Amino acid sequence: MGDHRTFASGKAGGSAISGKREKPEGIVSKLREVEVLQGQGMTIAAAVRQIGVTQQTFYRCRKLYGDMGWSQLKRLKELEKENQLACPHRVVWVKS
């Protein structure tokens, strides 16, 4: 299972760029893809393998994003943007 990439890290057997994360929209899209594959008679294990993630990652992401619809994701994105703008105490160090 070391060849699967994760939603959170974006790693694929060590060959992908480290630190790359899947956006919530992409995660929800992949969760829906697993649901479709299950509807076609595929097992969860096979469906998760087909989208290229581990079962552990699938269940963790389903717990976080499984009940979210597209409108809720849009609102989440808006709130995150507002939060970034509303945090003046956040310090960014710049090398001179």
Backbone as CSV, one residue per row, in Angstrom:
resi,resn,N_x,N_y,N_z,CA_x,CA_y,CA_z,C_x,C_y,C_z
1,MET,0.802,-1.192,0.000,0.000,0.000,0.000,0.847,1.260,0.000
2,GLY,2.144,1.134,-0.048,3.004,2.300,-0.056,2.944,3.054,-1.364
3,ASP,2.275,2.484,-2.373,2.206,3.108,-3.682,1.006,4.040,-3.827
4,HIS,0.120,4.074,-2.826,-1.054,4.930,-2.900,-0.717,6.331,-2.434
5,ARG,-1.322,7.310,-3.065,-1.129,8.669,-2.577,-2.293,9.008,-1.660
6,THR,-2.110,10.015,-0.841,-3.151,10.383,0.100,-3.777,11.703,-0.288
7,PHE,-5.027,11.924,0.144,-5.680,13.209,-0.087,-4.870,14.305,0.579
8,ALA,-4.404,14.030,1.790,-3.774,15.069,2.597,-2.369,15.412,2.134
9,SER,-1.567,14.422,1.788,-0.175,14.727,1.482,0.117,14.806,-0.009
10,GLY,-0.697,14.162,-0.837,-0.463,14.192,-2.268,0.735,13.363,-2.696
11,LYS,1.267,12.530,-1.814,2.456,11.748,-2.129,2.079,10.465,-2.846
12,ALA,2.879,10.077,-3.802,2.655,8.822,-4.523,3.965,8.055,-4.562
13,GLY,4.175,7.223,-3.592,5.390,6.425,-3.573,6.658,7.254,-3.476
14,GLY,6.566,8.471,-2.964,7.732,9.308,-2.784,8.115,10.099,-4.017
15,SER,7.415,9.913,-5.135,7.809,10.602,-6.356,7.085,11.925,-6.560
16,ALA,6.027,12.173,-5.811,5.275,13.416,-5.971,5.912,14.535,-5.161
17,ILE,5.506,15.734,-5.458,6.006,16.897,-4.748,5.487,16.844,-3.316
18,SER,6.396,16.936,-2.355,5.952,16.870,-0.962,5.288,18.177,-0.556
19,GLY,4.331,18.086,0.371,3.637,19.261,0.852,2.433,19.650,0.011
20,LYS,2.204,18.980,-1.101,1.058,19.270,-1.962,-0.183,18.660,-1.338
21,ARG,-1.251,19.457,-1.197,-2.482,18.961,-0.585,-3.630,19.081,-1.563
22,GLU,-4.531,18.130,-1.440,-5.745,18.142,-2.250,-6.705,19.179,-1.676
23,LYS,-7.365,19.923,-2.529,-8.345,20.907,-2.071,-9.620,20.189,-1.655
24,PRO,-10.401,20.809,-0.751,-11.644,20.159,-0.303,-12.558,19.765,-1.454
25,GLU,-12.606,20.573,-2.510,-13.454,20.237,-3.658,-13.001,18.934,-4.307
26,GLY,-11.694,18.756,-4.396,-11.151,17.534,-4.974,-11.419,16.321,-4.112
27,ILE,-11.347,16.529,-2.796,-11.613,15.429,-1.870,-13.063,14.988,-1.984
28,VAL,-13.981,15.951,-1.975,-15.405,15.613,-2.082,-15.683,14.928,-3.419
29,SER,-15.037,15.387,-4.463,-15.211,14.776,-5.782,-14.776,13.311,-5.759
30,LYS,-13.650,13.037,-5.125,-13.171,11.654,-5.047,-14.061,10.798,-4.157
31,LEU,-14.592,11.389,-3.095,-15.528,10.643,-2.249,-16.767,10.255,-3.047
32,ARG,-17.256,11.176,-3.869,-18.424,10.891,-4.713,-18.083,9.818,-5.752
33,GLU,-16.857,9.853,-6.251,-16.425,8.844,-7.225,-16.456,7.444,-6.606
34,VAL,-16.025,7.349,-5.350,-16.073,6.051,-4.656,-17.517,5.595,-4.507
35,GLU,-18.418,6.533,-4.189,-19.838,6.178,-4.069,-20.386,5.629,-5.380
36,VAL,-20.012,6.243,-6.485,-20.463,5.785,-7.806,-19.925,4.386,-8.085
37,LEU,-18.646,4.171,-7.806,-18.045,2.855,-8.040,-18.708,1.784,-7.173
38,GLN,-19.053,2.157,-5.942,-19.762,1.213,-5.080,-21.136,0.891,-5.653
39,GLY,-21.798,1.881,-6.208,-23.106,1.671,-6.825,-23.040,0.742,-8.020
40,GLN,-21.863,0.676,-8.639,-21.666,-0.209,-9.783,-21.250,-1.608,-9.341
41,GLY,-21.251,-1.840,-8.006,-20.962,-3.174,-7.495,-19.534,-3.397,-7.032
42,MET,-18.710,-2.374,-7.061,-17.324,-2.515,-6.636,-17.250,-2.432,-5.107
43,THR,-16.325,-3.158,-4.501,-16.144,-3.079,-3.057,-15.468,-1.761,-2.701
44,ILE,-15.586,-1.372,-1.441,-14.928,-0.131,-1.001,-13.418,-0.237,-1.208
45,ALA,-12.849,-1.365,-0.853,-11.403,-1.550,-0.988,-10.956,-1.364,-2.436
46,ALA,-11.685,-1.943,-3.371,-11.319,-1.827,-4.788,-11.540,-0.407,-5.299
47,ALA,-12.632,0.230,-4.869,-12.929,1.598,-5.318,-11.887,2.577,-4.805
48,VAL,-11.504,2.417,-3.547,-10.492,3.300,-2.957,-9.150,3.086,-3.649
49,ARG,-8.830,1.844,-3.943,-7.596,1.536,-4.658,-7.608,2.179,-6.039
50,GLN,-8.764,2.168,-6.702,-8.858,2.728,-8.053,-8.629,4.245,-8.069
51,ILE,-9.109,4.958,-7.024,-8.878,6.410,-7.013,-7.503,6.747,-6.466
52,GLY,-6.775,5.744,-5.962,-5.376,5.936,-5.604,-5.099,6.435,-4.202
53,VAL,-5.936,6.071,-3.233,-5.676,6.456,-1.847,-5.779,5.225,-0.953
54,THR,-5.329,5.371,0.267,-5.443,4.266,1.211,-6.837,4.265,1.830
55,GLN,-7.230,3.118,2.354,-8.537,3.029,3.013,-8.587,3.936,4.236
56,GLN,-7.492,4.013,4.963,-7.438,4.870,6.147,-7.695,6.328,5.768
57,THR,-7.065,6.786,4.706,-7.254,8.156,4.238,-8.686,8.372,3.766
58,PHE,-9.228,7.391,3.051,-10.606,7.491,2.580,-11.569,7.677,3.751
59,TYR,-11.453,6.833,4.779,-12.369,6.915,5.917,-12.190,8.221,6.698
60,ARG,-10.947,8.686,6.819,-10.703,9.940,7.521,-11.327,11.111,6.764
61,CYS,-11.154,11.149,5.464,-11.718,12.225,4.647,-13.235,12.135,4.579
62,ARG,-13.755,10.925,4.556,-15.209,10.765,4.546,-15.812,11.287,5.845
63,LYS,-15.091,11.083,6.942,-15.558,11.582,8.231,-15.576,13.119,8.231
64,LEU,-14.574,13.740,7.623,-14.482,15.203,7.602,-15.399,15.843,6.568
65,TYR,-15.431,15.290,5.359,-16.107,15.940,4.233,-17.303,15.178,3.684
66,GLY,-17.581,13.995,4.206,-18.601,13.120,3.626,-19.994,13.705,3.535
67,ASP,-20.398,14.479,4.516,-21.756,15.026,4.522,-21.839,16.406,3.884
68,MET,-20.730,16.922,3.413,-20.724,18.272,2.838,-21.209,18.266,1.399
69,GLY,-22.019,19.252,1.095,-22.431,19.477,-0.284,-21.583,20.587,-0.883
70,TRP,-21.798,20.882,-2.159,-20.996,21.910,-2.829,-21.227,23.286,-2.220
71,SER,-22.462,23.582,-1.798,-22.743,24.888,-1.201,-22.022,25.034,0.142
72,GLN,-21.945,23.944,0.897,-21.231,23.995,2.170,-19.731,24.175,1.947
73,LEU,-19.195,23.549,0.899,-17.782,23.730,0.585,-17.495,25.174,0.191
74,LYS,-18.393,25.755,-0.565,-18.225,27.150,-0.970,-18.210,28.054,0.258
75,ARG,-19.126,27.801,1.195,-19.187,28.599,2.419,-17.931,28.394,3.265
76,LEU,-17.429,27.166,3.338,-16.199,26.881,4.064,-15.042,27.684,3.486
77,LYS,-14.952,27.715,2.171,-13.891,28.452,1.499,-13.989,29.954,1.816
78,GLU,-15.219,30.491,1.804,-15.431,31.897,2.122,-15.005,32.206,3.557
79,LEU,-15.370,31.329,4.482,-15.008,31.534,5.882,-13.496,31.467,6.091
80,GLU,-12.835,30.562,5.396,-11.378,30.467,5.509,-10.718,31.733,4.990
81,LYS,-11.238,32.275,3.884,-10.695,33.512,3.325,-10.907,34.678,4.297
82,GLU,-12.115,34.773,4.877,-12.404,35.817,5.868,-11.480,35.692,7.067
83,ASN,-11.247,34.466,7.494,-10.383,34.228,8.645,-8.960,34.702,8.368
84,GLN,-8.466,34.467,7.172,-7.121,34.909,6.820,-7.023,36.433,6.840
85,LEU,-8.066,37.104,6.367,-8.064,38.565,6.342,-8.264,39.166,7.729
86,ALA,-8.951,38.443,8.603,-9.288,38.963,9.927,-8.206,38.709,10.972
87,CYS,-7.123,38.076,10.615,-6.065,37.759,11.584,-4.877,38.704,11.415
88,PRO,-4.964,39.929,11.949,-3.855,40.864,11.788,-2.643,40.475,12.633
89,HIS,-2.844,39.618,13.631,-1.744,39.207,14.495,-0.825,38.184,13.843
90,ARG,-1.210,37.697,12.691,-0.393,36.715,11.975,0.836,37.429,11.421
91,VAL,2.012,36.966,11.809,3.259,37.608,11.420,3.920,36.788,10.326
92,VAL,4.368,37.463,9.290,5.115,36.824,8.224,6.513,37.402,8.222
93,TRP,7.494,36.545,8.397,8.872,36.997,8.440,9.430,37.036,7.013
94,VAL,10.116,38.127,6.712,10.699,38.305,5.390,12.198,38.502,5.554
95,LYS,12.974,37.721,4.805,14.429,37.894,4.837,14.788,39.155,4.090
96,SER,15.718,39.900,4.646,16.150,41.122,3.936,17.510,40.957,3.339
